Amino acid sequence: MISYTSGFDKNLLISGVVFVLMAALFGYFKLYRLYFGNILPVHIGALLYANIFSSHLLTPNEYETDIGMVLVYVSRTVLLFMLLEVIFRLLMLLSDKTGDHPENFKWALLSSFPLFFTVNFYLPSETYIENYKDFYYRYIDFAPYLAVRTVVFTVVAASVLSTFAEKRAGIFMRVLSGLMFGVYAQYMFMNSGIRTVAGDPIDWESLTGSGIVNIVIWVVLLFLPFAAYLISVKLKGSAKKTVGRAPYYLSGFIGAVEFISVIVLMLTTEADLLHYNFVGILSNEEQFTISKNQNIFTLVIDMGDVNMFEEEMKNDPASFECLKDFTFYDNCSMKCDSTNISLPSMLTGGEVYDTETLDQWYDEIWSSERAETFYSRLHENNYRVNMFGDFQYDYLDLTGKADNVIKAEGQFNINRLLFNSIDNMSGFRYMPLLIKQFVEPDWSMINHGVVIQKQCYHSNSEILNNLRLKLSDNDSNYFIIEHILGMHWHGWWANGKEGSMDQTKSIVNNYIQQFKELGKYDDSVIIITADHGVHAEPDDMPIFYIKRAGESHDAMQISHAPIQLLDFQATCLDLLGLEKEGDEEMFGRSIFDIGEDEERERLVFQREQYEITGDPNAYGYNNPDKVDMLWGYYYTGDRYDLAKKEGSQPPDVVHRIVMGYDG
């Protein structure tokens, strides 16, 4: 689509030419007879359809001026309206030349409404209500759109079907009922084998066999209304009509159950569907500000896997020259194969244990004595704590710890990407397995209809485009946590593994270079680590590089000390000279107190199943619904010892925690 630019817009020219052409056709071939022959519901439906389609063609911020957007939008809407009017009238003329058949209208409504209600209203509503904390907009913001679309689709479909003779109309109505059965069976019973673990891409090729079986079931369900009709033709009297129309009654019953279900959901959910979910966010106002005094800067690279970085250091050592003053700890372990657990655990020292939800766990770990003590000590010693990134649902728990927590303020805007994401979320639920991959939703786009003010940057492109470090205008020291998308799967989908690695290295190089340009490199503590490694790999351990203030080398140093991300707080207190007597009992040991040859037992939680020699049924290993099960392994040695244990033994600890969404 061509963007509007000042002075001229090809969209307007094309629309104008088409209008002139259509006007000529209307006059010369007297197509206006078709146009004015449409019934009122079709006129209304065509206009609303055109409105919907035209809005879907618009991209947010595509046009430089409001008038350009309005003109193009209006021209497209009018053009689509005229085309749809002609198409609908042609369908009516082809259906039955004898005229309308209003007696079909109620049966057409009964067969079409359940299907359009399910895909346009019920599934999007259910998805929103059950995941409302992930959305920054209200249910009331988009629910009217869903309702209007449902009504329009239903009325127009029923109006068109009412122009067909009974036998022809019956064919289409039975198809609609069959589709309803397929949709219902798909989202209720046939999606259990589809899941993503922590945002991993789905291996669609492995689902080919089950996808074929799924298609066969769809064909059977589509044929059921026709089977009922074939049976009914052999019957007489009321039985004939009852059996023949049974599919309409059944699809209507399913639609009624769904309608009641969504009402119950709205009444029983704890979500406030009428008001905005004012969550806490991390402000970007000081995202690229460092102290003119003391800095401790930690860059957390999402999915920064030690295996990938060791391979990259071997293949392209020149690109890591900027890290020559660092020590690389190649035996670091995470707490959990999940950003939403591992990073909050690192920042608070919170252990993973059975709780009802992650929200409850966040409340507990951020209010713990350890977290309170650590961040109070930083603040007491003139450290401003700024955290940036995307590692939990709501950041209000960080109030009093991070200094850049604010309540989200945003403006809801209806746009194409927002409703595309809503349609994809719905389509992913009801589409057959072999079609799902084409409508797989991008969860990063679900809030595209809300412009959040002052929200911190997270994606690689955002960081690279905005990274301009500056010195603070106050006398505070700065404690900075910067969590970036890095190597996460979302980046791989867009840029591939190599592209994501190149972006990540560019970010690291830019930070270090700009620290040097501002004269704050030598006296700053810089840590480069990760929340976890590659998801669903048994040796998915994070990287850990560190440069102490004043530290320099001719080449990068390597340590094999068995450290873990839970050592972060103790290490920071050690580096800043803020440790006190008795700290080891609360915070553990600094990484500098852990010997390279030390045998240290560590606990790692995984979120993926591995083949084991024990009894898999005892832990639900093969249950695809257990995406919130954490498999804990105690191990000594390195990541290869961990992988060996995971591949040969059952877990030592199993926890259940409601994740809410992948991360």
Buried (B, 14 or more C-beta within 10 A) or exposed (E): EEBBEEEEBEBBEBBEEBBEEBEEEBEEEEBEEBBEEBBEBBBBBBBBBBBBBBBBBBEBEBBEEEEBBEBBBEBBBBBBBBBBBBBBBEBBEEBBEEEBBEEBBEBBBBBBBBBBBBBBBBBBBBBBBEBBBBBBBBBEBBBEBBBBBBBBBBBBBBBBBBBBEEEBBBEBBBBBBBBBBBBBBBBEEBBEEBEBBBBBEBEBEEBEEBBEEBBEBBEBBBBBBBBBBEBBEEEEEEEBEEBBBBBBEBBBEBBEEBBEEBEEBBEEBEBEBEEBBBBBBBBBEBBBBBBBBBBBBBBBBBBBBBBBBBEBBEEEEEBBEBBEBBBBBBBBBBBBBBBBBBBBBBBBBBEBEEBEBBBEBBBBBBEBEBBBBBBEBBBEEBBBBBBBBBBBBBBBBBEBBBBBBBEBEBEBBBBBBBBBBBBBBBBBBBBBBBBBBEBBBBBBBBBBBBBBEBBBBBBBEBBBEEBEBEBBEBEBBBBBBBBBBBBBBBBBBBBEEEEBBBBBBBBBBBBBEBBEEBEBBEEBBBBBBBBBBBBBBBBBBBBBBBBBBEBEEEEBBBBBBBBBBBBBBBBBBBBBEBBEEEBEEBBBBBBBBBEEEEEBEBBBBBBBBBEBEEEBEEBBBEEEEBBBBBBBBEBEBBBEEBBBBBEEEBBEBBBEBEBBEBB
